[in-house]
Amino acid sequence: MSGATFFWMGRSIPFQEGESIASALDAAGMVSFGPGVPPSQMRFFCGIGACQCCLVRVDGATREACLTAAAAGLEVEPAGGAHG
Amino acid sequence: MADPDVLIVGAGPAGLAAAVELAASGVSVELAEQRGTIGGAIYRQPISAATPVPQAAAAKARWRSLSAAFDESGVRVRHATVFLGIEADGQVLLDDRRSGGVVCLRPKVVILATGAVETVHPRPGWHLAGVTTAGGLQVMMKERGRAPEGRVILAGNGPLLIAVAAQMARLGNPPVAVVEAGDPFRRPAAGLGLLAFPGLLREAAGYVLDVKRHRVPWLRGTRLAAIEPQGEGFAVTLEDARGTRRMEVDRVALHDGIRPNDFGLPQVGGRGEGPLVLHAGDCREALGAPAAGADGHRAAREAIRHLGADRTANSREGRDIARYRKAQALLARLFAPLPEALPFENLPDETLLCRCEGRTVGDLRALCEMPDRLTGREVKHNGRFAMGACQGRFCAANTAVLMARMRPEAPAPTPVDLTGRRWPARPVSIGALMQAAPENTDQDKEMTDEVHK
């Protein structure tokens, strides 16, 4: 364990060096990544950046959680239904 | 730095093989890769703290030799960089996620090696959080070196399901069941054909034995017909020739095959001032990793010929690819869904079809029942199918199939009729586009010269 964390809606999420944001959120028990276009929610699905289901805001920029490496101190938030 | 002669998009087996071949021929080449690591989905590397997922020996050997050759090639990789498209004036647009701006390059050849996407057929509840693709579950497992927790059910069609089940079992959490629409044991002719591919047979037998050893039920000739939320998890409905039953699970992973990830990509060929465009690997024809490697070499040689640097003619790749094509055709026959487990049957109108835009089977039916026959394009524009953020990657083919079933007398639409072909191939922020800048133009130099005068 590296001891490093990023923030998901203000909550500290631990991650390992090189781990994607999606993997760290999943390991922390986050199945939903926030509201999507009804009736869906944002969440991990394809793992290769194709489905756009895991979009989150990373320090303000909309990114696929499955492609983006976690880094200490990042502020990660739900993308919001409009996908930014 | 000058623009490379060849830009490759995607650092999976096809892209890496092409890069190695081009660098060996002395061609200047760069690679753009959306992730921070190379290998693609098939060779997704474990994070440093993780144990690698157990793999077949042949696959491990292929990765070792490819990654060593690539390291030696010294080819530059632009990580966290997504291909957007080629402008009318021939500029190649890349979204550099690290700088937050769009980069413009002018290579002479672009080799697109964006791999495959999984097919997932619509079923009630497939859109719920906690339902993933089997490939998605597998890449996360490869990344982390740990099996997903809880009661996992794998369902759909094709050999990947049994491979993922075996890997989960080896990592200590076998799935509660593998639900398979086909039944390889009832396709003896295709099974015999596979004897011509001993490597493939050995790999498949290893997976099946592992799954048997861990007593994972392999429910063949069965379909997962519906998923409903139940407590923290799901209740799934399974159907086979004998009837219907329900199971409680924590996670569902679906997979109904793979297809080229060629959505929104410019077509093969050269246009005007633009670069020659080539497709390589699964995004040209989804035949799997070994074929993708061979196809990367083929594309590299085509690029070299175009640049006038050709020395050798070699048709070995062509023969290899034909062989892989034959193997995949046999696998498709072996795993052909049984009549009682066919997809698209009895879909309730409220089944979500296009998840990005929240459109259902019933919405499509209403459009198809209109007196004017809508084309695929009009179904997109009027119904918002294939219009959302995934750009049709997960709904265009399903929508096209359902349109053909809903109005059998009309010409059957293709997925491209719905999606069209235009950049950006992936969503990009307006802010990043506003910052689009050529990296290496003469104007830059002139401006610098001005400053120095």
Interface residues (C-beta under 8 A of the other chain):
Chain A: M1 S2 Q16 E17 G18 E19 S20 A22 S23 D26 A27 V31 S32 F33 G36 V37 P38 P39 S40 Q41 M42 R43 F44 F45 C46 G47 I48 G49 A50 C51 Q52 C53 L55 A61 T62 R63 C66 L67 T68 A69 H83 G84
Chain B: Q34 R35 G36 T37 A41 I47 S48 A49 A50 A80 V82 R97 G100 G115 V117 E118 H127 L128 A129 G130 V131 T132 T133 G135 G136 L137 Q138 V139 M140 E143 R144 P148 N261 L352 R355 C356 E357 G358 G388 A389 C390 R393 F394 R426 P427 S429
